Structures are given as structure tokens and as C-alpha cells.
């Protein structure tokens, strides 16, 4: 349980710095030594695969609040690494004390943002999301 505490206590500072850094980078121009979006996805996959399920839930919840315009998460990451985690049991992800259904709204907003920001257009993003859900 100490790992959960350590992740949660340092998460906000780390993510705030990463998002500020990524937000300041020019679009499409990423020097090879600069940790860019693909590095960020590796970091999230490692956190989502943590042995402690409370860390996994925490990280997934935090991912739902990220600005996708800044994070620039790939389609493969969103549809291949994040989406399947909602297929297990939404009850285990959804905090029972969340009577305002904030988590549900964040999830909806996250996937809506994915569709709207899809490089091939919203209709292609929606098609890819639907195809992934049905698989």
C-alpha cells in the first residue's frame, strides 16, 4: 500500500510538469532526446500495469482528466491500452462515493475528445472507437 501512497503523493507535480513541458513543444517537431508523447505513453502503461490495483485505478482516473491536445496520446494507446481496461468491470473503476458521476463524465469527455481530435477526422475517430468497442 506504500506504493499507492507514493504514486498518489507525487503524481500531480510530475504530471503538471510533464504537461507544461509537452505544451511548450512545437507541434510535429520533437528532438529525439526529448521525452515526447510516446515516452509518456510508456510511462502510463507501466503505471497502469502496476501490481497494486488501487494504483491502476488512480492512474486510469488521472488519465481521464488529461488534456489530449497537450498529451497527444496515440490512437493505438487510447484504443489498445486504455479502452480495454473499461471492459473488466466498470463498478470496480467507478468510485461509489462519486454521486455526481464525475468519473463517468471524465470518461465520456476523454473519448469524445479522442474522436474530435482524431487526425483523420471525427467520423474516422468515431468509427475506430466503435470498432474497438465491438472487438
Phi and psi in radians as a Rosetta constraint file:
Dihedral C 1 N 2 CA 2 C 2 CIRCULARHARMONIC -1.175 0.35
Dihedral N 2 CA 2 C 2 N 3 CIRCULARHARMONIC -0.537 0.35
Dihedral C 2 N 3 CA 3 C 3 CIRCULARHARMONIC -1.115 0.35
Dihedral N 3 CA 3 C 3 N 4 CIRCULARHARMONIC -0.676 0.35
Dihedral C 3 N 4 CA 4 C 4 CIRCULARHARMONIC -1.079 0.35
Dihedral N 4 CA 4 C 4 N 5 CIRCULARHARMONIC -0.795 0.35
Dihedral C 4 N 5 CA 5 C 5 CIRCULARHARMONIC -1.080 0.35
Dihedral N 5 CA 5 C 5 N 6 CIRCULARHARMONIC -0.754 0.35
Dihedral C 5 N 6 CA 6 C 6 CIRCULARHARMONIC -1.121 0.35
Dihedral N 6 CA 6 C 6 N 7 CIRCULARHARMONIC -0.766 0.35
Dihedral C 6 N 7 CA 7 C 7 CIRCULARHARMONIC -1.105 0.35
Dihedral N 7 CA 7 C 7 N 8 CIRCULARHARMONIC -0.851 0.35
Dihedral C 7 N 8 CA 8 C 8 CIRCULARHARMONIC -1.128 0.35
Dihedral N 8 CA 8 C 8 N 9 CIRCULARHARMONIC -0.642 0.35
Dihedral C 8 N 9 CA 9 C 9 CIRCULARHARMONIC -1.271 0.35
Dihedral N 9 CA 9 C 9 N 10 CIRCULARHARMONIC -0.502 0.35
Dihedral C 9 N 10 CA 10 C 10 CIRCULARHARMONIC -1.792 0.35
Dihedral N 10 CA 10 C 10 N 11 CIRCULARHARMONIC -0.126 0.35
Dihedral C 10 N 11 CA 11 C 11 CIRCULARHARMONIC -1.043 0.35
Dihedral N 11 CA 11 C 11 N 12 CIRCULARHARMONIC -0.920 0.35
Dihedral C 11 N 12 CA 12 C 12 CIRCULARHARMONIC -1.041 0.35
Dihedral N 12 CA 12 C 12 N 13 CIRCULARHARMONIC -0.790 0.35
Dihedral C 12 N 13 CA 13 C 13 CIRCULARHARMONIC -1.100 0.35
Dihedral N 13 CA 13 C 13 N 14 CIRCULARHARMONIC -0.763 0.35
Dihedral C 13 N 14 CA 14 C 14 CIRCULARHARMONIC -1.114 0.35
Dihedral N 14 CA 14 C 14 N 15 CIRCULARHARMONIC -0.877 0.35
Dihedral C 14 N 15 CA 15 C 15 CIRCULARHARMONIC -1.162 0.35
Dihedral N 15 CA 15 C 15 N 16 CIRCULARHARMONIC -0.663 0.35
Dihedral C 15 N 16 CA 16 C 16 CIRCULARHARMONIC -1.049 0.35
Dihedral N 16 CA 16 C 16 N 17 CIRCULARHARMONIC -0.792 0.35
Dihedral C 16 N 17 CA 17 C 17 CIRCULARHARMONIC -1.144 0.35
Dihedral N 17 CA 17 C 17 N 18 CIRCULARHARMONIC -0.753 0.35
Dihedral C 17 N 18 CA 18 C 18 CIRCULARHARMONIC -1.089 0.35
Dihedral N 18 CA 18 C 18 N 19 CIRCULARHARMONIC -0.766 0.35
Dihedral C 18 N 19 CA 19 C 19 CIRCULARHARMONIC -1.179 0.35
Dihedral N 19 CA 19 C 19 N 20 CIRCULARHARMONIC -0.664 0.35
Dihedral C 19 N 20 CA 20 C 20 CIRCULARHARMONIC -1.110 0.35
Dihedral N 20 CA 20 C 20 N 21 CIRCULARHARMONIC -0.757 0.35
Dihedral C 20 N 21 CA 21 C 21 CIRCULARHARMONIC -1.089 0.35
Dihedral N 21 CA 21 C 21 N 22 CIRCULARHARMONIC -0.896 0.35
Dihedral C 21 N 22 CA 22 C 22 CIRCULARHARMONIC -1.114 0.35
Dihedral N 22 CA 22 C 22 N 23 CIRCULARHARMONIC -0.637 0.35
Dihedral C 22 N 23 CA 23 C 23 CIRCULARHARMONIC -1.138 0.35
Dihedral N 23 CA 23 C 23 N 24 CIRCULARHARMONIC -0.437 0.35
Dihedral C 23 N 24 CA 24 C 24 CIRCULARHARMONIC -1.529 0.35
Dihedral N 24 CA 24 C 24 N 25 CIRCULARHARMONIC -0.125 0.35
Dihedral C 24 N 25 CA 25 C 25 CIRCULARHARMONIC -1.422 0.35
Dihedral N 25 CA 25 C 25 N 26 CIRCULARHARMONIC 2.454 0.35
Dihedral C 25 N 26 CA 26 C 26 CIRCULARHARMONIC -1.164 0.35
Dihedral N 26 CA 26 C 26 N 27 CIRCULARHARMONIC 2.516 0.35
Dihedral C 26 N 27 CA 27 C 27 CIRCULARHARMONIC -1.096 0.35
Dihedral N 27 CA 27 C 27 N 28 CIRCULARHARMONIC 2.326 0.35
Dihedral C 27 N 28 CA 28 C 28 CIRCULARHARMONIC 1.351 0.35
Dihedral N 28 CA 28 C 28 N 29 CIRCULARHARMONIC -0.140 0.35
Dihedral C 28 N 29 CA 29 C 29 CIRCULARHARMONIC -2.029 0.35
Dihedral N 29 CA 29 C 29 N 30 CIRCULARHARMONIC 1.746 0.35
Dihedral C 29 N 30 CA 30 C 30 CIRCULARHARMONIC -2.264 0.35
Dihedral N 30 CA 30 C 30 N 31 CIRCULARHARMONIC 1.892 0.35
Dihedral C 30 N 31 CA 31 C 31 CIRCULARHARMONIC -1.013 0.35
Dihedral N 31 CA 31 C 31 N 32 CIRCULARHARMONIC 2.564 0.35
Dihedral C 31 N 32 CA 32 C 32 CIRCULARHARMONIC -1.070 0.35
Dihedral N 32 CA 32 C 32 N 33 CIRCULARHARMONIC -0.463 0.35
Dihedral C 32 N 33 CA 33 C 33 CIRCULARHARMONIC -1.484 0.35
Dihedral N 33 CA 33 C 33 N 34 CIRCULARHARMONIC -0.154 0.35
Dihedral C 33 N 34 CA 34 C 34 CIRCULARHARMONIC -1.489 0.35
Dihedral N 34 CA 34 C 34 N 35 CIRCULARHARMONIC 2.228 0.35
Dihedral C 34 N 35 CA 35 C 35 CIRCULARHARMONIC -1.187 0.35
Dihedral N 35 CA 35 C 35 N 36 CIRCULARHARMONIC 1.922 0.35
Dihedral C 35 N 36 CA 36 C 36 CIRCULARHARMONIC -1.821 0.35
Dihedral N 36 CA 36 C 36 N 37 CIRCULARHARMONIC -2.839 0.35
Dihedral C 36 N 37 CA 37 C 37 CIRCULARHARMONIC -0.977 0.35
Dihedral N 37 CA 37 C 37 N 38 CIRCULARHARMONIC -0.667 0.35
Dihedral C 37 N 38 CA 38 C 38 CIRCULARHARMONIC -1.163 0.35
Dihedral N 38 CA 38 C 38 N 39 CIRCULARHARMONIC -0.620 0.35
Dihedral C 38 N 39 CA 39 C 39 CIRCULARHARMONIC -1.115 0.35
Dihedral N 39 CA 39 C 39 N 40 CIRCULARHARMONIC -0.699 0.35
Dihedral C 39 N 40 CA 40 C 40 CIRCULARHARMONIC -1.099 0.35
Dihedral N 40 CA 40 C 40 N 41 CIRCULARHARMONIC -0.696 0.35
Dihedral C 40 N 41 CA 41 C 41 CIRCULARHARMONIC -1.125 0.35
Dihedral N 41 CA 41 C 41 N 42 CIRCULARHARMONIC -0.678 0.35
Dihedral C 41 N 42 CA 42 C 42 CIRCULARHARMONIC -1.090 0.35
Dihedral N 42 CA 42 C 42 N 43 CIRCULARHARMONIC -0.746 0.35
Dihedral C 42 N 43 CA 43 C 43 CIRCULARHARMONIC -1.032 0.35
Dihedral N 43 CA 43 C 43 N 44 CIRCULARHARMONIC -0.811 0.35
Dihedral C 43 N 44 CA 44 C 44 CIRCULARHARMONIC -1.164 0.35
Dihedral N 44 CA 44 C 44 N 45 CIRCULARHARMONIC -0.694 0.35
Dihedral C 44 N 45 CA 45 C 45 CIRCULARHARMONIC -1.074 0.35
Dihedral N 45 CA 45 C 45 N 46 CIRCULARHARMONIC -0.757 0.35
Dihedral C 45 N 46 CA 46 C 46 CIRCULARHARMONIC -1.083 0.35
Dihedral N 46 CA 46 C 46 N 47 CIRCULARHARMONIC -0.735 0.35
Dihedral C 46 N 47 CA 47 C 47 CIRCULARHARMONIC -1.183 0.35
Dihedral N 47 CA 47 C 47 N 48 CIRCULARHARMONIC -0.676 0.35
Dihedral C 47 N 48 CA 48 C 48 CIRCULARHARMONIC -1.222 0.35
Dihedral N 48 CA 48 C 48 N 49 CIRCULARHARMONIC -0.376 0.35
Dihedral C 48 N 49 CA 49 C 49 CIRCULARHARMONIC -1.690 0.35
Dihedral N 49 CA 49 C 49 N 50 CIRCULARHARMONIC 0.225 0.35
Dihedral C 49 N 50 CA 50 C 50 CIRCULARHARMONIC -1.031 0.35
Dihedral N 50 CA 50 C 50 N 51 CIRCULARHARMONIC 2.604 0.35
Dihedral C 50 N 51 CA 51 C 51 CIRCULARHARMONIC -1.113 0.35
Dihedral N 51 CA 51 C 51 N 52 CIRCULARHARMONIC -0.536 0.35
Dihedral C 51 N 52 CA 52 C 52 CIRCULARHARMONIC -1.530 0.35
Dihedral N 52 CA 52 C 52 N 53 CIRCULARHARMONIC 2.062 0.35
Dihedral C 52 N 53 CA 53 C 53 CIRCULARHARMONIC -1.179 0.35
Dihedral N 53 CA 53 C 53 N 54 CIRCULARHARMONIC -0.418 0.35
Dihedral C 53 N 54 CA 54 C 54 CIRCULARHARMONIC -1.236 0.35
Dihedral N 54 CA 54 C 54 N 55 CIRCULARHARMONIC -0.520 0.35
Dihedral C 54 N 55 CA 55 C 55 CIRCULARHARMONIC -1.194 0.35
Dihedral N 55 CA 55 C 55 N 56 CIRCULARHARMONIC -0.751 0.35
Dihedral C 55 N 56 CA 56 C 56 CIRCULARHARMONIC -1.029 0.35
Dihedral N 56 CA 56 C 56 N 57 CIRCULARHARMONIC -0.806 0.35
Dihedral C 56 N 57 CA 57 C 57 CIRCULARHARMONIC -1.125 0.35
Dihedral N 57 CA 57 C 57 N 58 CIRCULARHARMONIC -0.731 0.35
Dihedral C 57 N 58 CA 58 C 58 CIRCULARHARMONIC -1.057 0.35
Dihedral N 58 CA 58 C 58 N 59 CIRCULARHARMONIC -0.850 0.35
Dihedral C 58 N 59 CA 59 C 59 CIRCULARHARMONIC -1.109 0.35
Dihedral N 59 CA 59 C 59 N 60 CIRCULARHARMONIC -0.753 0.35
Dihedral C 59 N 60 CA 60 C 60 CIRCULARHARMONIC -1.067 0.35
Dihedral N 60 CA 60 C 60 N 61 CIRCULARHARMONIC -0.752 0.35
Dihedral C 60 N 61 CA 61 C 61 CIRCULARHARMONIC -1.081 0.35
Dihedral N 61 CA 61 C 61 N 62 CIRCULARHARMONIC -0.688 0.35
Dihedral C 61 N 62 CA 62 C 62 CIRCULARHARMONIC -1.203 0.35
Dihedral N 62 CA 62 C 62 N 63 CIRCULARHARMONIC -0.636 0.35
Dihedral C 62 N 63 CA 63 C 63 CIRCULARHARMONIC -1.046 0.35
Dihedral N 63 CA 63 C 63 N 64 CIRCULARHARMONIC -0.625 0.35
Dihedral C 63 N 64 CA 64 C 64 CIRCULARHARMONIC -1.119 0.35
Dihedral N 64 CA 64 C 64 N 65 CIRCULARHARMONIC -0.393 0.35
Dihedral C 64 N 65 CA 65 C 65 CIRCULARHARMONIC -1.667 0.35
Dihedral N 65 CA 65 C 65 N 66 CIRCULARHARMONIC 0.007 0.35
Dihedral C 65 N 66 CA 66 C 66 CIRCULARHARMONIC -1.246 0.35
Dihedral N 66 CA 66 C 66 N 67 CIRCULARHARMONIC 2.566 0.35
Dihedral C 66 N 67 CA 67 C 67 CIRCULARHARMONIC -1.385 0.35
Dihedral N 67 CA 67 C 67 N 68 CIRCULARHARMONIC 1.885 0.35
Dihedral C 67 N 68 CA 68 C 68 CIRCULARHARMONIC -1.187 0.35
Dihedral N 68 CA 68 C 68 N 69 CIRCULARHARMONIC -0.398 0.35
Dihedral C 68 N 69 CA 69 C 69 CIRCULARHARMONIC -1.161 0.35
Dihedral N 69 CA 69 C 69 N 70 CIRCULARHARMONIC -0.542 0.35
Dihedral C 69 N 70 CA 70 C 70 CIRCULARHARMONIC -1.556 0.35
Dihedral N 70 CA 70 C 70 N 71 CIRCULARHARMONIC -0.816 0.35
Dihedral C 70 N 71 CA 71 C 71 CIRCULARHARMONIC -1.182 0.35
Dihedral N 71 CA 71 C 71 N 72 CIRCULARHARMONIC -0.529 0.35
Dihedral C 71 N 72 CA 72 C 72 CIRCULARHARMONIC 0.910 0.35
Dihedral N 72 CA 72 C 72 N 73 CIRCULARHARMONIC 0.850 0.35
Dihedral C 72 N 73 CA 73 C 73 CIRCULARHARMONIC -1.204 0.35
Dihedral N 73 CA 73 C 73 N 74 CIRCULARHARMONIC 2.450 0.35
Dihedral C 73 N 74 CA 74 C 74 CIRCULARHARMONIC -1.359 0.35
Dihedral N 74 CA 74 C 74 N 75 CIRCULARHARMONIC 2.772 0.35
Dihedral C 74 N 75 CA 75 C 75 CIRCULARHARMONIC -1.050 0.35
Dihedral N 75 CA 75 C 75 N 76 CIRCULARHARMONIC -0.735 0.35
Dihedral C 75 N 76 CA 76 C 76 CIRCULARHARMONIC -1.058 0.35
Dihedral N 76 CA 76 C 76 N 77 CIRCULARHARMONIC -0.698 0.35
Dihedral C 76 N 77 CA 77 C 77 CIRCULARHARMONIC -1.210 0.35
Dihedral N 77 CA 77 C 77 N 78 CIRCULARHARMONIC -0.815 0.35
Dihedral C 77 N 78 CA 78 C 78 CIRCULARHARMONIC -1.135 0.35
Dihedral N 78 CA 78 C 78 N 79 CIRCULARHARMONIC -0.828 0.35
Dihedral C 78 N 79 CA 79 C 79 CIRCULARHARMONIC -1.468 0.35
Dihedral N 79 CA 79 C 79 N 80 CIRCULARHARMONIC -0.479 0.35
Dihedral C 79 N 80 CA 80 C 80 CIRCULARHARMONIC -1.683 0.35
Dihedral N 80 CA 80 C 80 N 81 CIRCULARHARMONIC -0.492 0.35
Dihedral C 80 N 81 CA 81 C 81 CIRCULARHARMONIC -1.928 0.35
Dihedral N 81 CA 81 C 81 N 82 CIRCULARHARMONIC -0.637 0.35
Dihedral C 81 N 82 CA 82 C 82 CIRCULARHARMONIC -1.565 0.35
Dihedral N 82 CA 82 C 82 N 83 CIRCULARHARMONIC -0.934 0.35
Dihedral C 82 N 83 CA 83 C 83 CIRCULARHARMONIC -0.928 0.35
Dihedral N 83 CA 83 C 83 N 84 CIRCULARHARMONIC -0.789 0.35
Dihedral C 83 N 84 CA 84 C 84 CIRCULARHARMONIC -1.058 0.35
Dihedral N 84 CA 84 C 84 N 85 CIRCULARHARMONIC -0.403 0.35
Dihedral C 84 N 85 CA 85 C 85 CIRCULARHARMONIC -1.206 0.35
Dihedral N 85 CA 85 C 85 N 86 CIRCULARHARMONIC -0.277 0.35
Dihedral C 85 N 86 CA 86 C 86 CIRCULARHARMONIC -1.530 0.35
Dihedral N 86 CA 86 C 86 N 87 CIRCULARHARMONIC -0.125 0.35
Dihedral C 86 N 87 CA 87 C 87 CIRCULARHARMONIC -1.464 0.35
Dihedral N 87 CA 87 C 87 N 88 CIRCULARHARMONIC -0.218 0.35
Dihedral C 87 N 88 CA 88 C 88 CIRCULARHARMONIC -1.291 0.35
Dihedral N 88 CA 88 C 88 N 89 CIRCULARHARMONIC -1.199 0.35
Dihedral C 88 N 89 CA 89 C 89 CIRCULARHARMONIC -2.860 0.35
Dihedral N 89 CA 89 C 89 N 90 CIRCULARHARMONIC 1.888 0.35
Dihedral C 89 N 90 CA 90 C 90 CIRCULARHARMONIC -1.099 0.35
Dihedral N 90 CA 90 C 90 N 91 CIRCULARHARMONIC -0.479 0.35
Dihedral C 90 N 91 CA 91 C 91 CIRCULARHARMONIC -1.090 0.35
Dihedral N 91 CA 91 C 91 N 92 CIRCULARHARMONIC -0.606 0.35
Dihedral C 91 N 92 CA 92 C 92 CIRCULARHARMONIC -1.306 0.35
Dihedral N 92 CA 92 C 92 N 93 CIRCULARHARMONIC -0.384 0.35
Dihedral C 92 N 93 CA 93 C 93 CIRCULARHARMONIC -1.568 0.35
Dihedral N 93 CA 93 C 93 N 94 CIRCULARHARMONIC -0.595 0.35
Dihedral C 93 N 94 CA 94 C 94 CIRCULARHARMONIC -1.392 0.35
Dihedral N 94 CA 94 C 94 N 95 CIRCULARHARMONIC 2.029 0.35
Dihedral C 94 N 95 CA 95 C 95 CIRCULARHARMONIC -1.153 0.35
Dihedral N 95 CA 95 C 95 N 96 CIRCULARHARMONIC 2.165 0.35
Dihedral C 95 N 96 CA 96 C 96 CIRCULARHARMONIC -1.069 0.35
Dihedral N 96 CA 96 C 96 N 97 CIRCULARHARMONIC -0.544 0.35
Dihedral C 96 N 97 CA 97 C 97 CIRCULARHARMONIC -1.363 0.35
Dihedral N 97 CA 97 C 97 N 98 CIRCULARHARMONIC -0.031 0.35
Dihedral C 97 N 98 CA 98 C 98 CIRCULARHARMONIC -1.489 0.35
Dihedral N 98 CA 98 C 98 N 99 CIRCULARHARMONIC 1.251 0.35
Dihedral C 98 N 99 CA 99 C 99 CIRCULARHARMONIC -1.198 0.35
Dihedral N 99 CA 99 C 99 N 100 CIRCULARHARMONIC -0.403 0.35
Dihedral C 99 N 100 CA 100 C 100 CIRCULARHARMONIC -1.428 0.35
Dihedral N 100 CA 100 C 100 N 101 CIRCULARHARMONIC -0.059 0.35
Dihedral C 100 N 101 CA 101 C 101 CIRCULARHARMONIC 1.016 0.35
Dihedral N 101 CA 101 C 101 N 102 CIRCULARHARMONIC 0.709 0.35
Dihedral C 101 N 102 CA 102 C 102 CIRCULARHARMONIC -1.115 0.35
Dihedral N 102 CA 102 C 102 N 103 CIRCULARHARMONIC -0.746 0.35
Dihedral C 102 N 103 CA 103 C 103 CIRCULARHARMONIC -1.060 0.35
Dihedral N 103 CA 103 C 103 N 104 CIRCULARHARMONIC -0.766 0.35
Dihedral C 103 N 104 CA 104 C 104 CIRCULARHARMONIC -1.049 0.35
Dihedral N 104 CA 104 C 104 N 105 CIRCULARHARMONIC -0.713 0.35
Dihedral C 104 N 105 CA 105 C 105 CIRCULARHARMONIC -1.158 0.35
Dihedral N 105 CA 105 C 105 N 106 CIRCULARHARMONIC -0.672 0.35
Dihedral C 105 N 106 CA 106 C 106 CIRCULARHARMONIC -1.126 0.35
Dihedral N 106 CA 106 C 106 N 107 CIRCULARHARMONIC -0.730 0.35
Dihedral C 106 N 107 CA 107 C 107 CIRCULARHARMONIC -1.102 0.35
Dihedral N 107 CA 107 C 107 N 108 CIRCULARHARMONIC -0.803 0.35
Dihedral C 107 N 108 CA 108 C 108 CIRCULARHARMONIC -1.057 0.35
Dihedral N 108 CA 108 C 108 N 109 CIRCULARHARMONIC -0.784 0.35
Dihedral C 108 N 109 CA 109 C 109 CIRCULARHARMONIC -1.138 0.35
Dihedral N 109 CA 109 C 109 N 110 CIRCULARHARMONIC -0.700 0.35
Dihedral C 109 N 110 CA 110 C 110 CIRCULARHARMONIC -1.039 0.35
Dihedral N 110 CA 110 C 110 N 111 CIRCULARHARMONIC -0.874 0.35
Dihedral C 110 N 111 CA 111 C 111 CIRCULARHARMONIC -1.299 0.35
Dihedral N 111 CA 111 C 111 N 112 CIRCULARHARMONIC -0.516 0.35
Dihedral C 111 N 112 CA 112 C 112 CIRCULARHARMONIC -1.135 0.35
Dihedral N 112 CA 112 C 112 N 113 CIRCULARHARMONIC -0.721 0.35
Dihedral C 112 N 113 CA 113 C 113 CIRCULARHARMONIC -1.114 0.35
Dihedral N 113 CA 113 C 113 N 114 CIRCULARHARMONIC -0.692 0.35
Dihedral C 113 N 114 CA 114 C 114 CIRCULARHARMONIC -1.010 0.35
Dihedral N 114 CA 114 C 114 N 115 CIRCULARHARMONIC -0.826 0.35
Dihedral C 114 N 115 CA 115 C 115 CIRCULARHARMONIC -1.081 0.35
Dihedral N 115 CA 115 C 115 N 116 CIRCULARHARMONIC -0.837 0.35
Dihedral C 115 N 116 CA 116 C 116 CIRCULARHARMONIC -1.144 0.35
Dihedral N 116 CA 116 C 116 N 117 CIRCULARHARMONIC -0.572 0.35
Dihedral C 116 N 117 CA 117 C 117 CIRCULARHARMONIC -1.662 0.35
Dihedral N 117 CA 117 C 117 N 118 CIRCULARHARMONIC 0.071 0.35
Dihedral C 117 N 118 CA 118 C 118 CIRCULARHARMONIC -1.013 0.35
Dihedral N 118 CA 118 C 118 N 119 CIRCULARHARMONIC 2.324 0.35
Dihedral C 118 N 119 CA 119 C 119 CIRCULARHARMONIC -1.033 0.35
Dihedral N 119 CA 119 C 119 N 120 CIRCULARHARMONIC -0.496 0.35
Dihedral C 119 N 120 CA 120 C 120 CIRCULARHARMONIC -1.631 0.35
Dihedral N 120 CA 120 C 120 N 121 CIRCULARHARMONIC 0.105 0.35
Dihedral C 120 N 121 CA 121 C 121 CIRCULARHARMONIC 1.870 0.35
Dihedral N 121 CA 121 C 121 N 122 CIRCULARHARMONIC 2.811 0.35
Dihedral C 121 N 122 CA 122 C 122 CIRCULARHARMONIC -1.102 0.35
Dihedral N 122 CA 122 C 122 N 123 CIRCULARHARMONIC -0.655 0.35
Dihedral C 122 N 123 CA 123 C 123 CIRCULARHARMONIC -1.161 0.35
Dihedral N 123 CA 123 C 123 N 124 CIRCULARHARMONIC -0.668 0.35
Dihedral C 123 N 124 CA 124 C 124 CIRCULARHARMONIC -1.211 0.35
Dihedral N 124 CA 124 C 124 N 125 CIRCULARHARMONIC -0.680 0.35
Dihedral C 124 N 125 CA 125 C 125 CIRCULARHARMONIC -1.072 0.35
Dihedral N 125 CA 125 C 125 N 126 CIRCULARHARMONIC -0.759 0.35
Dihedral C 125 N 126 CA 126 C 126 CIRCULARHARMONIC -1.125 0.35
Dihedral N 126 CA 126 C 126 N 127 CIRCULARHARMONIC -0.716 0.35
Dihedral C 126 N 127 CA 127 C 127 CIRCULARHARMONIC -1.112 0.35
Dihedral N 127 CA 127 C 127 N 128 CIRCULARHARMONIC -0.740 0.35
Dihedral C 127 N 128 CA 128 C 128 CIRCULARHARMONIC -1.166 0.35
Dihedral N 128 CA 128 C 128 N 129 CIRCULARHARMONIC -0.695 0.35
Dihedral C 128 N 129 CA 129 C 129 CIRCULARHARMONIC -1.122 0.35
Dihedral N 129 CA 129 C 129 N 130 CIRCULARHARMONIC -0.815 0.35
Dihedral C 129 N 130 CA 130 C 130 CIRCULARHARMONIC -1.076 0.35
Dihedral N 130 CA 130 C 130 N 131 CIRCULARHARMONIC -0.785 0.35
Dihedral C 130 N 131 CA 131 C 131 CIRCULARHARMONIC -1.030 0.35
Dihedral N 131 CA 131 C 131 N 132 CIRCULARHARMONIC -0.726 0.35
Dihedral C 131 N 132 CA 132 C 132 CIRCULARHARMONIC -1.173 0.35
Dihedral N 132 CA 132 C 132 N 133 CIRCULARHARMONIC -0.647 0.35
Dihedral C 132 N 133 CA 133 C 133 CIRCULARHARMONIC -1.156 0.35
Dihedral N 133 CA 133 C 133 N 134 CIRCULARHARMONIC -0.682 0.35
Dihedral C 133 N 134 CA 134 C 134 CIRCULARHARMONIC -1.388 0.35
Dihedral N 134 CA 134 C 134 N 135 CIRCULARHARMONIC -0.196 0.35
